[in-house]
Amino acid sequence: MIFSILLLALAADPTIRVAAGKTVEVTGLPDTVKTQTPEQLAALVRVTVAANDAGTSLLGTHAVKDGTLTFTPRFPFEPGVTYRVSAGTATHEFTLPKPKAEPATVTLIEPTADKLPENTLRFYLHFSKPMAKGDIYKYLTLTNDTDKKTVTVPFLELEQELWSPDQKRVTIVIDPGRIKREVKPLLDLGPVLEKGKTYTLTVAKDWLDANDTPLAAAFHKTFTATAADRDAIDPEKWAVTPPKVGGRDALSVNFGKPLDAALVRRLVWVEDAKGTKLDGTVTLDKTETFWRFTPKAAWAAGEYNLTVATHLEDPCGNRVGEPFEVDLLQPVGRTVETKTVTRPVVVK
Amino acid sequence: MRYLTALMLSLAVTAFAAAETKKGTPEVKSISALAFGPNGTLFVGDPVAAAVFAVETGDTKGTSTAGLKVEKVTDQIGSLLGVTAKDVTVNDVKVNPATGNVFLAVTRGKGPDAKPVVLKVAGDGKLTEFALKDVAFTAAPLVNAIDKDKERMKQVDAITSMGFANGKLIVAGLSNEDFSSTLRVIPFPFGDAGKATGVKIFHGAHGRFETQAPVRTFTTYRIGDAESVVAAYQCTPLVKFPISDLQPGAKVTGTTIAELGNRNVPIDMFVYSKGGKDYILMANTARGVMKVSTDKFAVKDGITQKTGEFAGATYEKVESWSGVEQIDKLDDTHAIVLMKTTGSTTLASVELP
């Protein structure tokens, strides 16, 4: 009964307006709206997603002031989505324009070397813009170019994708079950990468960015697999070149093998004799085998420490003093219990 | 060090406040996992904020969800949130054991500014928002110190699974940078901020190689006298270890009790009884749903030999359930599942196999 009265009263056709793309305002409603409950107002003025089933309305609040009913959605209206407003006999559809943007590109895949150990554990894919989360594995293909075949399910397909918070970098992990020795997937299916063979990791062009735009182009990284690297990282073996006193020359370190690009940027640093971390910039070079630290202030003469967190890894997951796989039949066990190790550096 | 301490202090005071329950709006930045604790407490796992929030839901009454069937559920969620279904991700589905009401962790959008939302589904199939606003909550950070370093800001520990047992919340995760295997154990009610203790989980293959082994998903189950964690590792075997082993700083090597088969990606699991026997029901991406017999779980040494006589626990595939993406136990005879079939996602109650 109330409903039919409302319909009658609405026959004058209310006016629907989208205010600043943020709220929906309806005028020309009968005076009775002033006394309606929020539920009644929600039934009177409904906002739905046009593409979806009309049965469910957007979450939001309805408020009446000076004869205008304002609907404020719980979440901002999304550009590109068409919304339908129904107020009695009046309906109105609107779509906020989607800003046009240049497509994203793959800027880098780490490790950057074109020769990678066959037990390589992870890749970092870097993009020029934030990308869309979800269903990413369908955009990735690993082909064995030597045998001209596609590698079947090479990656750990995690439901919780390993994005950086800005969604410009995603970590792809090779299925550890096909790297760890004596584990069923490796025994049954064999390794993902085999020494001596050439592979191409392809990122498909149709991977969407956060703005629903596909990549500008597909991206390929071709590399040859080399012998497995099962050695722990040993900072004692690093070649450290001290800088000259007085200038801002880089302190440089040659690791002797590539280290994990993300971890090495934050898990190796320089401390002064008091243990204070020096300010400066780190650059990586020569396929993540070289590390250079350029300080903000000129070097003073004295003793410094090159400090390394022991959870630093190489791209195969070997850590400082602890290989990815500890062979319990070998006499050398896990030896490092400390959180950091240091190498003294004298600047003179 | 002083800087770090100051940071930790400010962290404790501002973002996570004290551990005592307060009413307010938790600053939830993302939700990848949910779990229920005692008295309707909902644990919300937030990998971006690197914290778990314990929210008092006040959810004490429910009508039976045993007949629940919500078709095109992602369309309906999209309609509520003002987007199309392609911008809806259901990250987790959990049943409040006290009421049978179903809680969904949803993400609206796919970009870095995507919004986390918790939705509640009652017995009539109606979806409502469980607003994380003006709620009683406590929080536990998952890292001991937040470093403002630009490079550090890219590091996130994905939360792959959470469970509550013996007064402790257990959080499994995987870092997007290192292959760490830390299982975090947080006594609940949460104590002082930062009291999550890490336990390193290892995998011993055939008694020879030992590797770090992050846990993908797990459940808790009493095996013999020991309340245990039954877990699926990222490298696929099903393992067990006693909860009592989860001591601060401990190193725990799981006993392999089943090989789950290759290309198998376990998503969720829980324990139930049928015909006087216990089973673990496990949802997988590749092999559908598996019903694993717990008969041989009590085995002492597990699978350690390549050609050992013990082939591990047996399982059968539940053929009638396909496309299961999320699963949780509803009651003694039913589960709630989120199933994806061509073009449509359904949230429904199904009878346990």
Interface residues (C-beta under 8 A of the other chain):
Chain A: V47 T48 V49 A51 N52 D53 G55 T56 S57 L58 L59 P73 R74 F75 P76 F77 E78 V81 Y83 L121 R122 P130 M131 A132 K133 G134 T152 V153 L156 E157 L158 E159 Q160 E161 L162 W163 S164 P165 D166 Q167 R169 V170 T171 V173 D175 P176 G177 K180 R181 E182 V183 K184 P185 L187 D188 L189 L208 D209 A210 N211 D260 A262 L263 R265 R266 G275 H311 E313 G317 F324 E325 V326 D327 L328 L329
Chain B: M1 S32 P47 V48 K72 D75 Q76 G78 S79 L80 L81 G82 V83 T84 A85 D87 T89 N91 T107 R108 G109 K110 G111 P112 D113 A114 K115 L127 E129 D147 D149 E151 R152 M153 K154 Q155 V156 A158 I159 T160 L174 S175 N176 E177 D178 F179 S180 H203 G204 A205 H206 G207 R208 F209 E210 T211 Q212 R216 Q234 C235 T236 P237 E259 G261 N262 R263 V265 I267 T285 K306
